[in-house]
């Protein structure tokens, strides 16, 4: 028996949460191509099959699997994980007093 908690989720919920977290986690005022990512995700979600008035019952795991699959195949989304300046350094440590302290 599956005891995972289910949430009522709409297509708009998914799109708005992706936009919210993209902006929240971006070091810029918004990530590049945010509109393109949302448009593509909207297309990939297609005709939203809903259980209750536009909402679908989904577990956290189902939501995560859906987002991993759909967002992971959108090139503009994947570019959000790349540095804009093209440098390949994985980690940099900076303070408010100096520009660069150490590169690992």
C-alpha positions in Angstrom: 0.0 0.0 0.0 1.3 3.4 -1.0 1.1 5.9 1.9 2.8 8.8 0.2 1.1 12.1 0.6 -0.6 13.3 -2.5 -0.9 17.0 -3.5 -3.4 18.6 -5.9 -1.3 20.1 -8.7 -2.3 22.0 -11.8 -0.3 22.8 -14.9 -0.3 26.5 -13.8 1.1 25.4 -10.4 4.0 23.6 -12.1 4.8 26.5 -14.5 4.6 29.1 -11.7 6.8 27.1 -9.3 9.4 26.6 -12.0 9.5 30.3 -12.7 9.6 31.2 -9.0 12.5 28.9 -8.2 14.4 29.8 -11.3 14.3 33.5 -10.3 14.9 32.8 -6.7 18.0 30.7 -7.4 19.4 32.8 -10.2 22.2 35.3 -9.3 20.7 37.6 -11.9 17.3 39.3 -11.9 16.0 36.5 -14.0 17.7 33.5 -15.8 18.3 33.8 -19.5 15.5 32.4 -21.7 13.1 32.0 -18.8 10.1 32.6 -21.1 11.4 30.0 -23.6 11.8 27.4 -20.9 8.3 28.0 -19.6 6.9 27.9 -23.1 8.7 24.7 -23.9 7.6 23.1 -20.6 4.0 24.1 -21.3 4.2 22.4 -24.7 5.8 19.3 -23.2 3.1 19.0 -20.5 0.6 19.2 -23.4 -2.9 18.5 -22.6 -2.9 18.3 -18.8 -4.9 15.2 -17.7 -6.6 16.3 -14.6 -8.5 14.4 -11.9 -10.4 17.3 -10.2 -11.2 20.6 -11.9 -7.8 21.1 -13.6 -5.9 19.5 -10.8 -4.1 16.1 -10.7 -3.3 14.2 -7.5 0.5 13.6 -7.5 3.1 12.6 -4.9 6.2 14.5 -4.4 8.1 11.7 -6.1 5.8 11.9 -9.2 6.2 15.7 -9.4 10.0 15.4 -9.2 10.1 12.6 -11.8 7.9 14.7 -14.2 10.1 17.8 -13.7 13.4 15.9 -14.0 12.2 14.3 -17.3 10.7 17.4 -18.9 13.1 20.1 -17.7 16.2 17.9 -18.2 15.5 17.7 -21.9 15.1 21.5 -22.5 18.4 22.9 -23.7 17.8 26.4 -22.4 17.1 25.0 -19.0 20.3 23.0 -19.0 22.3 26.2 -19.8 21.3 27.6 -16.5 23.8 25.2 -15.0 26.6 26.7 -17.1 28.7 29.7 -16.1 28.0 32.8 -18.2 31.7 33.8 -18.4 32.7 30.4 -19.8 35.2 29.7 -17.1 35.4 26.0 -16.1 36.4 26.5 -12.4 34.0 24.5 -10.3 34.2 26.5 -7.1 35.3 30.0 -6.2 35.3 31.6 -2.8 35.0 35.3 -2.5 34.4 37.7 0.3 32.9 41.2 0.3 36.5 42.6 0.7 38.3 40.9 -2.1 37.4 39.9 -5.6 38.8 36.4 -5.6 40.2 34.4 -2.7 40.7 30.8 -3.9 39.8 28.5 -6.8 39.5 24.8 -6.2 
